[in-house]
Amino acid sequence: MNSSHSQGHGDSSGTSIGNESTNSSVELESEEAPLWSYVTKIEKLGKTGGTWSFTCHFCNETRQESYSRVKAHLLGRKNAGIAICKKVKMSQKLEFKRLDDAFEKKKKESRGKEVVLPCETDCAFKKRKSCFSPIERSFGVAARDQLDQEIARMFFTGGLAFNLARNPHYYRSYQFAAANKLDGYVPPGYNKLRTTLLQKERSHVEKQLVPLKSTWTEKWITIVSNGWSDPTRKPLINFIAISGSAPLFLKAVDCSGEVKSGAFISSLMKEVINEVGHQNVVQIITDNAANCKAAGDIIEGEYPHIYWTPCVVHTLNLALKNICAAKNVEANAETYDACNWITDVHGDALAIKIFIMNHNMRLSIFSKFSPLKLLSVADTRFASIIVMFKRLKLIKVSLQTMVISEEWYTYKDDDLGKARFAKEKILNDDWWETVSYIIDFTRPIYDMIRVCDTDKPCLHLVYEMWDSMIEKVKSEIYKKEGLNLSDYSHFYDVVHDILVDRWAKNNTPLHCLAHSLNPRFYSEAWLDEDSTRIGPHKDGEVSTERMKCFRRLFPSIEDHTKVMTEYALFSTKSGPFEDLICISEMSTMEPKFWWANFGAQTPILQTLAFKVLGQPSSSSCAERNWSTYSFIHSLKRNKLTTSRTQDLVYIHNNLRLLSRNAGEYNDEKTKTWDVGGDEFDSMEDMGFLEFSNLSLDDSDFENEFGQ
């Protein structure tokens, strides 16, 4: 097919699935337009659109225009953006006009006929009497009714989600049109939406973000990155800047044809770091794949003040996977021997779920007894075990009522063995007690994931949360086993080793520095909560890692000496920190606020506290960004180019950010809005585990970048 007439029909934002009712129209419109025969095409300009470099057969002049300009050139139409061909005779113009009219008529006839609206049908049956009374006509009831039906038909035929009607911009557009007389107004067309208006909106959003970016010199930022494959299997890596709790989408890079090595990933990171200003960056967070760690090492070598930090959520999920899905290999024999019973219980739960879900009759019976679905979360290959157990426990009574009901008894099942197995497990109190035990001792890990999964800054809390989480896990296991905390538990010993090993891989000097700069951990109130607690300045591991940070962040002897002196005053509550109000507020005031109020006389340490205490500990916002990406670049829109998709995601994410922070950057607050596709924002008690579709296995993450 000649691509000269591709404009408006083969663009990247169209769908790949045709509609049978429009096949004839599409085939006709893809035919060669008649007046192209009177010019010689030289070269197509641009990957999309229908602009060509061509030479006219009559005047022999070469131009770069689209088919509409070719028509104007040959037909002698003035003010069309192209010079008229003076060598075309009148008789030839008439022939050209006849050919073009015939082509346009054929195109029009090939299109489907318009179907009347319900309101038009109603009026057609009422020949003698008007459809509406004079009062109704005076209030425009007929016009309003017809407009409602026109909008509804747009939704129905365009496959638009009803949730769109909740978007405030949808409402405002019609409200503006109603309030202004726009005679002859035509809504923006296909090409204008995807080009001019799209670029104008992106430029506008970029300008609106300037005030936010200006705060980076004081608040500093974390760069978060993650990999994904779009619906066309195109590998992408996205980059998001987080300052406080405001994740700003920067860009996504198409990595097709590239080996995702540490050197390649680090080169992308360096580009982003230089774009935002390396002096504003505290850390880079990625998953803990080998190539990402290698990239982090390269970045740390070139920018000593920037740390690479593995995502704590990934680390915690890997720990859960090690516990709940231990591999039966020689090197893992002890862990498998202690933890394989969890896998067995999970197998039972999975068998129950499959037995009910995989048959329409059984599912119908289940739906009568339970308002919740058996499993309404996305499958993952790690903590979905815990998610499934939590859901089963919620519907325990419904399941038990179902298997003793008359409907279940009278249903003639085709697999009596599986039915008997499901019933026995569902009615077995010991089995449910085991399920509860698994949920209870893994709950501290799951709760920590939920805290770290948010965009809120928690880098300075990770160290404390990890220790507290291990203690809570120990308490639940010992309570179940009926042991004193001083006794030995083989199962807990295995779980403890897994958690400590994962902490060793996740912990960085930056965690210890942030922990050391939190005034709460020096307060008597915090220390008195547990007799085993000690201040960060007395903790050997924390002090060693903190000193590493000081040496790295302050290479000059003078600055290094100053920061150590200031830290000594802070940690011992001496000098400017001896004030009683300063000491009393350590345990209650938000850490950055405390430093703003009481840290002025230790300027180096105060600046460092502002820099570190506002940073996140996970890459969850980058994970969630793929939900927006998949919403925009869906299977229906799989021809969107990478650049246009990136523009749409940039506008979507950052408009939402501006909307939520409107009170800070605009004159008045605007309503927070989230369009469909961001399920994680609208479902209660759902977090990273339920919606992630990426494995958190180390090798799987490496493959995600490396394939």
Disulfide bonds with the S-S distance in Angstrom:
Cys123-Cys131 1.95
